[in-house]
């Protein structure tokens, strides 16, 4: 799994856990719908840490909690 795929899955997982739609997350985090849609669809595989931090703020979690997931345990080598 790549980092982009892991971030996408984690966002969807956290929205589900918080019973929140992606649209609502965009509204409360201040991240544009197009940015989140690009992450979720895979068109953007390199979300910035600033974007992830804003999403975390919207979810009421820390960035450490965001990355504290098995999704990030066995990522593929990005440089080949």
MMTF fields as JSON, N, C-alpha, C and O atoms, coordinates in Angstrom:
{
  "mmtfVersion": "1.0.0",
  "mmtfProducer": "UNKNOWN",
  "numBonds": 319,
  "numAtoms": 320,
  "numGroups": 80,
  "numChains": 1,
  "numModels": 1,
  "chainsPerModel": [1],
  "groupsPerChain": [80],
  "chainIdList": ["A"],
  "bondAtomList": [4, 2, 8, 6, 12, 10, 16, 14, 20, 18, 24, 22, 28, 26, 32, 30, 36, 34, 40, 38, 44, 42, 48, 46, 52, 50, 56, 54, 60, 58, 64, 62, 68, 66, 72, 70, 76, 74, 80, 78, 84, 82, 88, 86, 92, 90, 96, 94, 100, 98, 104, 102, 108, 106, 112, 110, 116, 114, 120, 118, 124, 122, 128, 126, 132, 130, 136, 134, 140, 138, 144, 142, 148, 146, 152, 150, 156, 154, 160, 158, 164, 162, 168, 166, 172, 170, 176, 174, 180, 178, 184, 182, 188, 186, 192, 190, 196, 194, 200, 198, 204, 202, 208, 206, 212, 210, 216, 214, 220, 218, 224, 222, 228, 226, 232, 230, 236, 234, 240, 238, 244, 242, 248, 246, 252, 250, 256, 254, 260, 258, 264, 262, 268, 266, 272, 270, 276, 274, 280, 278, 284, 282, 288, 286, 292, 290, 296, 294, 300, 298, 304, 302, 308, 306, 312, 310, 316, 314],
  "bondOrderList": [1, 1, 1, 1, 1, 1, 1, 1, 1, 1, 1, 1, 1, 1, 1, 1, 1, 1, 1, 1, 1, 1, 1, 1, 1, 1, 1, 1, 1, 1, 1, 1, 1, 1, 1, 1, 1, 1, 1, 1, 1, 1, 1, 1, 1, 1, 1, 1, 1, 1, 1, 1, 1, 1, 1, 1, 1, 1, 1, 1, 1, 1, 1, 1, 1, 1, 1, 1, 1, 1, 1, 1, 1, 1, 1, 1, 1, 1, 1],
  "groupList": [{"groupName": "UNK", "atomNameList": ["N", "CA", "C", "O"], "elementList": ["N", "C", "C", "O"], "formalChargeList": [0, 0, 0, 0], "bondAtomList": [1, 0, 2, 1, 3, 2], "bondOrderList": [1, 1, 2], "singleLetterCode": "X", "chemCompType": "L-PEPTIDE LINKING"}],
  "groupTypeList": [0, 0, 0, 0, 0, 0, 0, 0, 0, 0, 0, 0, 0, 0, 0, 0, 0, 0, 0, 0, 0, 0, 0, 0, 0, 0, 0, 0, 0, 0, 0, 0, 0, 0, 0, 0, 0, 0, 0, 0, 0, 0, 0, 0, 0, 0, 0, 0, 0, 0, 0, 0, 0, 0, 0, 0, 0, 0, 0, 0, 0, 0, 0, 0, 0, 0, 0, 0, 0, 0, 0, 0, 0, 0, 0, 0, 0, 0, 0, 0],
  "groupIdList": [1, 2, 3, 4, 5, 6, 7, 8, 9, 10, 11, 12, 13, 14, 15, 16, 17, 18, 19, 20, 21, 22, 23, 24, 25, 26, 27, 28, 29, 30, 31, 32, 33, 34, 35, 36, 37, 38, 39, 40, 41, 42, 43, 44, 45, 46, 47, 48, 49, 50, 51, 52, 53, 54, 55, 56, 57, 58, 59, 60, 61, 62, 63, 64, 65, 66, 67, 68, 69, 70, 71, 72, 73, 74, 75, 76, 77, 78, 79, 80],
  "secStructList": [7, 7, 2, 2, 2, 2, 2, 2, 2, 2, 2, 2, 2, 2, 2, 2, 2, 6, 6, 7, 7, 2, 2, 2, 2, 2, 2, 2, 2, 6, 7, 7, 2, 2, 2, 2, 2, 2, 2, 2, 2, 6, 1, 7, 7, 7, 7, 7, 2, 2, 2, 2, 2, 2, 2, 2, 2, 2, 2, 6, 7, 7, 2, 2, 2, 2, 2, 7, 1, 4, 4, 4, 6, 6, 7, 7, 7, 1, 7, 7],
  "xCoordList": [0.857, 0.0, 0.905, 1.934, 0.509, 1.25, 0.739, -0.322, 1.494, 1.072, -0.237, -1.097, -0.39, -1.627, -2.842, -3.895, -2.687, -3.788, -4.097, -5.26, -3.055, -3.246, -3.95, -4.837, -3.564, -4.203, -5.674, -6.542, -5.947, -7.34, -8.166, -9.251, -7.661, -8.394, -8.578, -9.624, -7.554, -7.645, -8.688, -9.434, -8.751, -9.775, -11.166, -12.023, -11.389, -12.695, -13.021, -14.158, -12.014, -12.184, -12.569, -13.479, -11.873, -12.153, -13.516, -14.219, -13.886, -15.225, -16.289, -17.277, -16.08, -17.03, -17.085, -18.169, -15.925, -15.875, -16.563, -17.186, -16.444, -17.036, -18.445, -19.045, -18.959, -20.289, -20.435, -21.379, -19.46, -19.384, -19.169, -18.362, -19.89, -19.681, -18.406, -17.941, -17.86, -16.687, -17.035, -16.218, -18.247, -18.683, -18.673, -18.211, -19.173, -19.187, -17.761, -17.461, -16.887, -15.491, -14.863, -14.119, -15.157, -14.642, -15.12, -14.34, -16.38, -16.968, -16.341, -15.969, -16.219, -15.723, -14.207, -13.678, -13.502, -12.039, -11.505, -10.363, -12.333, -11.882, -11.069, -10.471, -11.035, -10.349, -11.37, -12.49, -10.986, -11.953, -12.409, -11.678, -13.639, -14.215, -13.365, -13.165, -12.874, -12.084, -10.782, -10.35, -10.163, -8.925, -9.185, -8.456, -10.219, -10.527, -10.979, -10.599, -11.779, -12.201, -11.002, -10.976, -10.012, -8.806, -8.017, -7.444, -7.984, -7.311, -8.071, -7.478, -9.387, -10.222, -10.233, -10.238, -10.237, -10.295, -8.939, -8.858, -7.873, -6.541, -5.859, -4.727, -6.543, -5.907, -4.781, -3.868, -4.849, -3.808, -3.237, -3.88, -2.031, -1.404, -0.398, 0.355, -0.375, 0.608, -0.029, 0.353, -0.987, -1.626, -0.578, 0.264, -0.629, 0.349, 0.019, -1.119, 1.03, 0.794, -0.13, -0.889, -0.076, -0.974, -2.432, -3.307, -2.693, -4.047, -4.489, -5.608, -3.62, -3.964, -4.219, -5.133, -3.425, -3.62, -4.979, -5.658, -5.39, -6.71, -7.82, -8.799, -7.663, -8.66, -8.711, -9.789, -7.548, -7.497, -8.219, -8.965, -7.993, -8.676, -10.191, -10.929, -10.648, -12.076, -12.635, -13.793, -11.805, -12.221, -12.039, -12.534, -11.33, -11.076, -10.033, -10.096, -9.057, -7.987, -6.64, -6.563, -5.59, -4.245, -3.696, -4.197, -2.662, -2.022, -1.38, -1.283, -0.946, -0.403, -1.475, -1.205, -2.683, -3.79, -4.119, -4.466, -4.007, -4.287, -3.353, -3.793, -2.059, -1.078, -0.912, -0.172, -1.577, -1.52, -2.514, -3.557, -2.164, -3.036, -2.176, -1.092, -2.671, -1.969, -1.801, -0.934, -2.64, -2.531, -1.147, -0.684, -0.497, 0.797, 1.972, 3.124, 1.697, 2.742, 3.635, 4.849, 3.054, 3.825, 3.671, 3.231, 4.032, 3.905, 4.959, 6.053, 4.602, 5.547, 6.669, 6.509, 7.794, 8.906, 8.469, 8.055, 8.549, 8.114, 9.176, 8.844, 10.443, 11.532, 11.951, 12.313, 11.897, 12.216, 13.352, 13.763],
  "yCoordList": [-1.17, 0.0, 1.236, 1.265, 2.248, 3.505, 4.435, 4.202, 5.476, 6.451, 7.119, 7.374, 7.404, 8.022, 7.148, 7.632, 5.857, 4.919, 4.81, 4.734, 4.803, 4.704, 5.947, 5.831, 7.132, 8.371, 8.361, 8.703, 7.971, 7.894, 6.958, 7.327, 5.761, 4.789, 5.295, 5.084, 5.966, 6.465, 7.566, 7.601, 8.456, 9.509, 8.884, 9.267, 7.931, 7.285, 6.513, 6.524, 5.848, 5.096, 6.029, 5.728, 7.157, 8.1, 8.77, 9.003, 9.078, 9.646, 8.655, 9.033, 7.39, 6.349, 6.239, 6.157, 6.239, 6.128, 7.315, 7.158, 8.487, 9.696, 9.966, 11.005, 9.0, 9.123, 10.484, 11.235, 10.769, 12.055, 11.82, 10.979, 12.56, 12.455, 13.208, 14.07, 12.881, 13.589, 15.059, 15.939, 15.323, 16.713, 17.495, 18.635, 16.899, 17.569, 17.81, 18.874, 16.834, 16.993, 18.18, 18.953, 18.323, 19.458, 20.772, 21.711, 20.832, 22.058, 22.449, 23.607, 21.502, 21.866, 22.007, 22.666, 21.39, 21.472, 22.636, 23.06, 23.15, 24.236, 23.776, 24.598, 22.477, 21.936, 21.863, 21.393, 22.325, 22.363, 20.963, 19.98, 20.919, 19.657, 19.053, 17.84, 19.894, 19.384, 18.741, 17.727, 19.321, 18.743, 17.366, 16.416, 17.26, 15.964, 14.956, 13.787, 15.394, 14.489, 13.968, 12.8, 14.824, 14.39, 13.365, 12.435, 13.528, 12.549, 11.226, 10.16, 11.303, 10.098, 9.335, 8.104, 10.067, 9.411, 8.894, 8.113, 9.332, 8.894, 9.823, 9.569, 10.907, 11.861, 12.636, 13.127, 12.743, 13.409, 12.389, 12.035, 11.919, 10.914, 11.526, 10.802, 12.833, 13.47, 14.618, 15.778, 14.285, 15.292, 15.89, 15.172, 17.189, 17.839, 17.577, 17.269, 17.707, 17.541, 18.64, 18.416, 19.825, 20.91, 20.524, 20.795, 19.892, 19.438, 18.357, 18.395, 17.401, 16.328, 16.9, 16.453, 17.88, 18.52, 19.199, 19.097, 19.888, 20.535, 19.493, 19.694, 18.377, 17.307, 16.738, 16.451, 16.577, 16.096, 17.061, 16.641, 18.359, 19.355, 19.223, 19.322, 19.001, 18.825, 17.573, 17.54, 16.555, 15.305, 15.337, 14.459, 16.345, 16.436, 15.449, 14.973, 15.136, 14.214, 14.882, 15.913, 14.279, 14.781, 14.115, 13.089, 14.727, 14.132, 12.792, 11.895, 12.668, 11.387, 10.306, 9.174, 10.65, 9.689, 9.304, 8.156, 10.271, 9.981, 8.888, 7.929, 9.043, 8.087, 6.851, 5.942, 6.791, 5.625, 4.578, 4.347, 3.96, 2.972, 1.932, 2.233, 0.721, -0.358, -0.055, -0.622, 0.843, 1.208, 1.743, 1.592, 2.363, 2.981, 2.096, 2.516, 0.875, 0.011, -0.586, -0.69, -0.967, -1.678, -1.005, -1.628, 0.256, 0.988, 0.53, 0.107, 0.625, 0.309, 1.333, 2.468, 0.917, 1.839, 2.832, 2.425, 4.133, 5.167, 5.444, 5.777, 5.308, 5.556, 4.218, 3.293, 4.134, 2.85, 3.007, 2.034],
  "zCoordList": [0.0, 0.0, 0.0, 0.676, -0.763, -0.782, 0.315, 0.896, 0.588, 1.598, 1.188, 2.031, -0.113, -0.59, -0.34, 0.077, -0.6, -0.354, 1.135, 1.528, 1.958, 3.403, 3.947, 4.793, 3.472, 3.919, 3.521, 4.324, 2.292, 1.813, 2.697, 3.147, 2.944, 3.767, 5.184, 5.798, 5.702, 7.084, 7.207, 8.185, 6.239, 6.256, 6.252, 7.048, 5.362, 5.277, 6.559, 7.03, 7.11, 8.348, 9.502, 10.274, 9.611, 10.696, 10.533, 11.516, 9.298, 9.069, 9.52, 10.149, 9.193, 9.599, 11.129, 11.706, 11.783, 13.24, 13.926, 14.976, 13.327, 13.903, 13.359, 13.634, 12.576, 11.962, 11.282, 11.529, 10.415, 9.742, 8.248, 7.851, 7.442, 6.004, 5.628, 6.373, 4.486, 3.984, 3.769, 4.038, 3.286, 3.078, 4.385, 4.421, 5.445, 6.75, 7.239, 7.782, 7.05, 7.44, 6.719, 7.322, 5.444, 4.671, 5.264, 5.424, 5.582, 6.121, 7.448, 7.638, 8.367, 9.691, 9.749, 10.644, 8.796, 8.817, 7.991, 8.17, 7.088, 6.233, 5.042, 4.347, 4.795, 3.621, 2.499, 2.699, 1.328, 0.227, -0.167, -0.043, -0.642, -1.098, -2.218, -2.264, -3.11, -4.235, -3.75, -4.299, -2.734, -2.202, -1.612, -1.897, -0.795, -0.171, -1.226, -1.166, -2.183, -3.253, -4.036, -4.424, -4.27, -4.984, -4.177, -4.745, -2.862, -2.003, -2.016, -2.185, -1.837, -1.769, -3.091, -3.103, -4.198, -5.51, -5.972, -6.921, -5.299, -5.704, -6.69, -7.103, -7.074, -8.001, -7.319, -7.983, -5.99, -5.22, -4.247, -3.259, -4.528, -3.662, -2.701, -2.05, -2.607, -1.735, -0.952, -1.109, -0.123, 0.729, 1.653, 2.193, 1.833, 2.703, 4.167, 4.523, 4.995, 6.431, 6.944, 7.887, 6.338, 6.748, 6.482, 7.305, 5.337, 5.011, 5.986, 6.497, 6.24, 7.173, 8.566, 9.26, 8.978, 10.291, 10.367, 11.388, 9.313, 9.29, 9.398, 10.116, 8.679, 8.761, 10.175, 10.695, 10.793, 12.179, 13.112, 13.997, 12.909, 13.732, 13.581, 14.562, 12.355, 12.106, 12.769, 13.185, 12.862, 13.495, 15.009, 15.715, 15.506, 16.941, 17.421, 18.554, 16.55, 16.919, 16.654, 15.986, 17.186, 16.924, 15.667, 15.207, 15.136, 13.955, 14.316, 13.478, 15.569, 16.042, 16.005, 15.603, 16.421, 16.369, 14.928, 14.648, 14.018, 12.607, 12.096, 11.463, 12.378, 11.854, 12.717, 12.343, 13.86, 14.733, 14.246, 14.858, 13.14, 12.505, 11.806, 11.305, 11.781, 11.076, 9.582, 8.918, 9.068, 7.651, 7.298, 6.167, 8.265, 8.014, 8.417, 8.306, 8.885, 9.391, 8.297, 8.475, 7.2, 6.16, 4.799, 3.833, 4.736, 3.47, 2.472, 2.845, 1.199, 0.131, 0.104, 0.554, -0.425, -0.659, -1.719, -2.804, -1.431, -2.372, -3.437, -4.575, -3.071, -4.028, -4.605, -3.878, -5.909, -6.548, -7.513, -8.146]
}
